[in-house]
């Protein structure tokens, strides 16, 4: 009888151990599977969200057999840039509240298809930013007529630009002859209006208009006194160069190299490190006695990443506009530098 009770007790303990073991295994399995399920559902939601946001493809369409891709665009603004957008919007609002600016627009792009924009519908006079489409036009003309960059042009008559330039640099000299290639350097590196007007005298307007329509913009009127751009529209010219899908790779690299020599330091460059980066950019100023406009567009390169940025501004004081450009670039550089290190 005693032996039976001991055996019965041992069987009961074994039974309890078996039940506990099964319970632990089932619980572990359930929570493991539940975790995997939650992870799967999260990933599925992210994929679904990405799928819901469509892509648009911009191609060249005037060729008979091929349709080259200029760029592929994600239609939705990136959540990765949401905090950056909030910071810049707050900064712009503070400047407006102090009557330091009338308007400002920003377009940022990094990491392939991550982009955001602020005040996208405001239109601006590009001023010297228009020298970039002229640069693209001249290089396209050289592709169509090899040797055009070596053509000599003589600056034998002063031009009446009708502009008061706040940020002046070097200029070509009256009575001297320059190659088209040399004039491009003066136009981009020093933003020289005389070099630009001399280049325009030899420029094919139809090629310029074709470039506009090729990248999806309305062809400019050759007789118009000014052109207007939104910040996103203007950025297309920079993307045309840096995607290297429109000009030859050689000419795209040459254009970017020229932009990297731009000597304007009173805008976005103020908010960037003095060393460790490369900055290919172009600035432009416009407006009148009642309202100034100061803009800049470029690509910032740093180890492990980079970004494209265009800022366009309106206000009464160029110094305030210049200051705003510097503060915006500080925000963007610091935020994207941090994101690049963690993505």
Protein Blocks (a to p, Z undefined) as FASTA:
>chain_A
ZZmmmmmmmmmmmmmmmmmmmmmmmmmmmmmmmmmmmmmmmmmmmmmmmmmpccdddddf
kbfkbccdfbdcdfbdcfklmmmmmmmmmmmmmmmmnopafbdcddddeehjaccdehkl
bccdekjmlmmmmmmmmmmmmmmmghklmpccddfbccdehpacfbdcddddehiacdfk
lmmmmmmmnopaklmmmmmmmpcfklmmmmmmmnopacddfkbcbdcddfklmmmmmmmm
mnopmbcfklmmmmmmmmmmpcbfklmmmmpcfehpacddddddeddfkbccdddddddd
dehiacddddddddfblklmmmmmmmmmmmmmmmmmmmmmmZZ
